[in-house]
Amino acid sequence: MMMALDQFVFSLATAPYRELQRQRSWKHRTSSRIGTRDASQFTGAGEDTITLAGTLAPGDSFGSAGSLRRLAEMADVGDAYVLVDGLGYVYGAYIIDGLNETQSYHTKEGIARKIEFSLTLKRVDDGAIAAANEKAVK
């Protein structure tokens, strides 16, 4: 297991990624002051976005086109999912913000032999997981 987004496991058989890019920011608000530099106050964590980019070759048993369909179905639901890496590090709650795919080298039936993908995940409040679980129980 490379990583898991809730019950979806990224692996060589599903959707192996070759690159993980993480961009984080922190918020600092400023107030103008006369005769000196602006005052700055740390107000908390900002955006936390992870992008996974990879290539599938379904005909060579390297990834599955069905895996991208499953990720799109998860995105359609709009829920937040827990993201955990292969060593057990919990990143937090993430929503699927975007999924791009490029298909090439098609068979005569129109089936892609190569699919490149980019999945963008955006961190949300970890309480979103608890709220989704409470809704599911009711």
FIMI-984961 format. One line per 8 residues: number of its first residue (from 1); their letters; for each residue x negated, y, z of N, C-alpha, C, O. Coordinates in steps of 0.1 Angstrom, whole numbers, plus 5000, padded with zeros to 4 digits. Layout:
BEGIN
NUM	A	X:Y:Z:X:Y:Z:X:Y:Z:X:Y:Z ~ ... $
//
This chain:
BEGIN
1	MMMALDQF	4991:4988:5000:5000:5000:5000:4991:5012:5000:4982:5014:5009 ~ 4994:5021:4990:4986:5034:4990:4993:5044:4999:4987:5051:5006 ~ 5006:5045:4998:5014:5054:5005:5029:5050:5004:5032:5042:4995 ~ 5037:5054:5014:5051:5051:5013:5059:5064:5016:5056:5072:5024 ~ 5070:5065:5008:5079:5076:5009:5092:5069:5013:5100:5064:5005 ~ 5095:5069:5026:5106:5061:5032:5104:5047:5028:5094:5041:5031 ~ 5114:5041:5021:5112:5026:5017:5105:5024:5004:5103:5013:5000 ~ 5102:5035:4997:5095:5034:4984:5080:5033:4987:5074:5042:4993 $
9	VFSLATAP	5074:5023:4982:5060:5020:4984:5052:5023:4971:5055:5017:4961 ~ 5042:5032:4972:5033:5034:4961:5022:5024:4961:5015:5022:4971 ~ 5021:5016:4950:5011:5005:4949:5008:5003:4934:5014:5010:4926 ~ 4999:4994:4932:4995:4991:4918:5007:4986:4910:5008:4987:4898 ~ 5016:4979:4917:5028:4973:4910:5039:4983:4908:5048:4981:4899 ~ 5040:4994:4915:5051:5003:4914:5047:5016:4907:5050:5017:4895 ~ 5041:5025:4914:5037:5038:4908:5024:5042:4914:5023:5050:4923 ~ 5013:5037:4909:5000:5040:4915:4996:5054:4910:4997:5058:4899 $
17	YRELQRQR	4991:5062:4920:4987:5076:4917:4972:5076:4917:4965:5069:4924 ~ 4966:5084:4908:4952:5085:4907:4947:5098:4915:4935:5099:4918 ~ 4956:5107:4918:4952:5119:4924:4963:5124:4933:4975:5123:4930 ~ 4959:5128:4945:4968:5134:4955:4963:5148:4957:4951:5150:4961 ~ 4971:5158:4955:4968:5172:4957:4977:5178:4968:4989:5176:4967 ~ 4971:5184:4978:4979:5189:4989:4976:5204:4990:4964:5208:4991 ~ 4987:5212:4991:4985:5227:4992:4993:5231:5004:5005:5229:5005 ~ 4986:5237:5014:4993:5242:5026:4990:5257:5028:4980:5262:5024 $
25	SWKHRTSS	4999:5263:5035:4997:5277:5038:5003:5280:5052:5010:5272:5058 ~ 4999:5292:5058:5003:5296:5071:5008:5310:5070:5002:5318:5062 ~ 5018:5314:5078:5024:5327:5076:5018:5337:5087:5016:5334:5099 ~ 5014:5349:5082:5009:5360:5090:5017:5372:5086:5016:5376:5074 ~ 5024:5378:5095:5032:5390:5091:5023:5402:5096:5016:5402:5106 ~ 5024:5413:5088:5017:5425:5091:5026:5437:5093:5037:5438:5088 ~ 5021:5446:5101:5028:5459:5104:5018:5470:5101:5007:5470:5106 ~ 5022:5480:5094:5014:5491:5091:5011:5500:5103:5020:5501:5112 $
33	RIGTRDAS	4999:5505:5104:4995:5513:5116:4987:5525:5110:4980:5524:5100 ~ 4989:5536:5116:4982:5549:5111:4968:5549:5117:4966:5547:5129 ~ 4958:5551:5108:4945:5553:5112:4937:5541:5115:4925:5542:5119 ~ 4943:5529:5113:4935:5517:5115:4941:5506:5106:4951:5508:5099 ~ 4935:5494:5107:4940:5483:5099:4954:5479:5104:4958:5481:5115 ~ 4961:5472:5094:4974:5467:5098:4973:5457:5109:4963:5450:5110 ~ 4983:5456:5117:4984:5446:5128:4989:5433:5121:4998:5434:5112 ~ 4984:5422:5126:4987:5409:5120:4992:5400:5131:4986:5399:5142 $
41	QFTGAGED	5003:5392:5128:5008:5383:5138:5011:5370:5131:5017:5369:5121 ~ 5005:5359:5137:5007:5345:5131:5022:5341:5135:5026:5342:5146 ~ 5029:5337:5125:5043:5334:5127:5046:5319:5124:5058:5315:5125 ~ 5037:5311:5121:5039:5297:5120:5034:5291:5107:5028:5298:5098 ~ 5037:5278:5105:5033:5271:5093:5041:5276:5081:5053:5279:5083 ~ 5035:5276:5070:5042:5279:5057:5045:5267:5049:5049:5257:5054 ~ 5044:5268:5036:5047:5257:5027:5036:5246:5028:5024:5249:5031 ~ 5041:5234:5026:5032:5222:5026:5037:5214:5014:5047:5207:5015 $
49	TITLAGTL	5029:5214:5003:5033:5207:4991:5023:5196:4988:5011:5199:4988 ~ 5028:5184:4984:5019:5173:4979:5023:5170:4965:5035:5168:4962 ~ 5013:5169:4957:5016:5164:4943:5008:5151:4940:4996:5151:4943 ~ 5015:5141:4936:5009:5128:4933:5009:5127:4917:5020:5128:4911 ~ 4998:5125:4911:4997:5123:4897:4991:5109:4894:4982:5105:4900 ~ 4997:5103:4884:4993:5089:4881:4997:5085:4867:5004:5092:4859 ~ 4993:5073:4863:4996:5067:4850:5001:5053:4852:4995:5045:4859 ~ 5011:5050:4844:5017:5037:4844:5014:5030:4831:5015:5037:4820 $
57	APGDSFGS	5012:5018:4831:5011:5010:4818:5019:4997:4821:5014:4986:4823 ~ 5032:4999:4820:5041:4987:4823:5039:4974:4816:5040:4964:4821 ~ 5034:4975:4803:5032:4963:4795:5020:4956:4800:5019:4944:4798 ~ 5011:4962:4808:4999:4956:4813:5001:4953:4828:4991:4951:4835 ~ 5013:4953:4833:5016:4951:4847:5009:4961:4856:5005:4957:4867 ~ 5008:4973:4852:5002:4984:4860:5012:4995:4862:5013:5004:4854 ~ 5020:4993:4872:5031:5002:4875:5044:4998:4868:5043:4988:4860 ~ 5055:5004:4871:5068:5001:4866:5076:5013:4863:5077:5022:4871 $
65	AGSLRRLA	5082:5013:4851:5090:5024:4847:5102:5025:4856:5107:5036:4859 ~ 5107:5014:4862:5118:5014:4871:5114:5021:4884:5123:5026:4891 ~ 5102:5022:4887:5097:5029:4899:5100:5044:4898:5105:5051:4907 ~ 5098:5049:4886:5101:5064:4884:5116:5066:4884:5121:5076:4889 ~ 5124:5056:4879:5139:5058:4880:5143:5058:4895:5152:5065:4898 ~ 5137:5049:4903:5140:5048:4917:5137:5062:4924:5145:5066:4932 ~ 5125:5068:4921:5122:5080:4927:5132:5091:4923:5135:5100:4931 ~ 5136:5091:4910:5146:5101:4905:5159:5099:4913:5166:5109:4916 $
73	EMADVGDA	5163:5086:4915:5175:5084:4923:5174:5089:4937:5184:5095:4942 ~ 5163:5087:4943:5160:5093:4957:5161:5108:4956:5167:5114:4966 ~ 5156:5114:4946:5157:5129:4945:5171:5134:4943:5175:5144:4948 ~ 5179:5126:4936:5193:5130:4933:5201:5130:4946:5210:5138:4948 ~ 5197:5122:4956:5204:5122:4969:5201:5134:4977:5210:5140:4984 ~ 5189:5140:4975:5185:5152:4982:5181:5151:4996:5179:5161:5003 ~ 5179:5139:5001:5175:5137:5015:5160:5139:5017:5152:5139:5007 ~ 5156:5141:5029:5142:5142:5033:5138:5127:5037:5145:5120:5042 $
81	YVLVDGLG	5125:5124:5033:5120:5111:5036:5106:5112:5043:5099:5122:5041 ~ 5104:5103:5052:5091:5103:5059:5080:5098:5049:5082:5088:5042 ~ 5069:5105:5049:5057:5102:5041:5046:5096:5049:5042:5103:5059 ~ 5041:5084:5046:5031:5078:5054:5020:5072:5045:5024:5066:5035 ~ 5007:5074:5048:4997:5068:5040:4994:5054:5043:4999:5049:5053 ~ 4985:5048:5036:4982:5034:5038:4975:5031:5051:4974:5019:5055 ~ 4969:5041:5058:4963:5039:5071:4972:5042:5082:4968:5040:5094 ~ 4985:5045:5079:4995:5048:5089:4996:5062:5094:5004:5065:5103 $
89	YVYGAYII	4989:5071:5087:4990:5086:5091:5004:5091:5086:5007:5089:5074 ~ 5011:5097:5095:5025:5102:5091:5023:5117:5088:5019:5125:5096 ~ 5026:5120:5075:5025:5134:5070:5037:5142:5075:5035:5154:5078 ~ 5049:5136:5077:5061:5143:5081:5072:5141:5071:5072:5131:5064 ~ 5082:5149:5072:5094:5148:5063:5093:5156:5050:5089:5168:5051 ~ 5095:5149:5039:5094:5156:5026:5106:5153:5017:5112:5143:5018 ~ 5109:5163:5009:5119:5161:4999:5112:5160:4986:5101:5164:4984 ~ 5119:5154:4976:5113:5153:4962:5117:5166:4955:5129:5168:4953 $
97	DGLNETQS	5107:5174:4952:5110:5187:4946:5109:5186:4931:5115:5195:4924 ~ 5101:5177:4925:5100:5176:4911:5094:5163:4907:5086:5157:4914 ~ 5098:5158:4895:5092:5146:4889:5091:5149:4874:5101:5150:4867 ~ 5078:5149:4869:5075:5151:4855:5070:5138:4850:5062:5131:4856 ~ 5074:5134:4838:5068:5122:4831:5066:5125:4817:5073:5132:4810 ~ 5055:5119:4812:5052:5120:4797:5050:5106:4792:5041:5098:4797 ~ 5058:5102:4783:5057:5088:4777:5049:5088:4764:5051:5098:4756 ~ 5041:5078:4761:5033:5078:4749:5031:5063:4745:5034:5054:4753 $
105	YHTKEGIA	5026:5061:4733:5023:5048:4727:5035:5039:4728:5035:5028:4735 ~ 5045:5043:4721:5058:5035:4721:5057:5023:4712:5051:5023:4702 ~ 5065:5013:4716:5066:5001:4708:5077:5004:4697:5083:5015:4697 ~ 5079:4995:4688:5088:4997:4677:5103:4998:4683:5111:5003:4676 ~ 5105:4992:4695:5118:4993:4702:5119:5007:4710:5130:5009:4715 ~ 5109:5014:4710:5109:5027:4717:5105:5027:4732:5107:5036:4739 ~ 5099:5016:4736:5095:5014:4750:5081:5020:4751:5072:5016:4744 ~ 5079:5029:4761:5066:5035:4763:5056:5025:4769:5059:5017:4778 $
113	RKIEFSLT	5044:5024:4763:5033:5016:4769:5025:5024:4779:5019:5017:4787 ~ 5026:5037:4778:5018:5045:4788:5028:5056:4793:5034:5063:4785 ~ 5028:5058:4806:5037:5068:4812:5028:5076:4822:5024:5070:4832 ~ 5026:5088:4820:5019:5097:4830:5030:5104:4838:5040:5108:4832 ~ 5028:5105:4851:5038:5112:4859:5031:5121:4869:5019:5120:4873 ~ 5039:5130:4874:5035:5140:4884:5047:5141:4894:5058:5146:4889 ~ 5046:5138:4906:5056:5139:4916:5053:5150:4926:5042:5149:4932 ~ 5062:5159:4928:5059:5170:4938:5069:5168:4950:5081:5167:4948 $
121	LKRVDDGA	5062:5168:4961:5069:5166:4974:5068:5179:4982:5057:5185:4983 ~ 5078:5184:4989:5078:5196:4997:5082:5192:5011:5092:5186:5013 ~ 5074:5197:5020:5076:5194:5035:5088:5202:5039:5089:5214:5036 ~ 5096:5196:5047:5108:5202:5054:5106:5200:5069:5098:5192:5073 ~ 5115:5206:5076:5115:5204:5091:5117:5190:5094:5126:5183:5088 ~ 5109:5184:5103:5110:5170:5106:5124:5167:5112:5127:5155:5112 ~ 5131:5176:5117:5144:5174:5122:5154:5170:5111:5165:5164:5114 ~ 5151:5172:5099:5159:5168:5087:5161:5153:5087:5171:5148:5083 $
129	IAAANEKA	5151:5146:5091:5151:5131:5092:5161:5127:5102:5170:5118:5100 ~ 5161:5133:5114:5170:5129:5125:5184:5132:5121:5193:5125:5124 ~ 5186:5144:5114:5200:5148:5110:5205:5138:5100:5217:5134:5100 ~ 5197:5133:5090:5201:5124:5080:5204:5110:5087:5214:5104:5083 ~ 5197:5106:5097:5199:5094:5103:5212:5094:5111:5220:5085:5111 ~ 5215:5106:5118:5228:5107:5125:5240:5107:5115:5250:5101:5119 ~ 5238:5113:5104:5249:5113:5094:5252:5099:5089:5263:5095:5087 ~ 5241:5091:5087:5243:5077:5082:5249:5068:5092:5257:5059:5089 $
137	VK	5247:5071:5105:5253:5063:5116:5268:5065:5117:5275:5056:5120 ~ 5272:5078:5115:5287:5081:5116:5295:5075:5106:5307:5077:5106 $
//
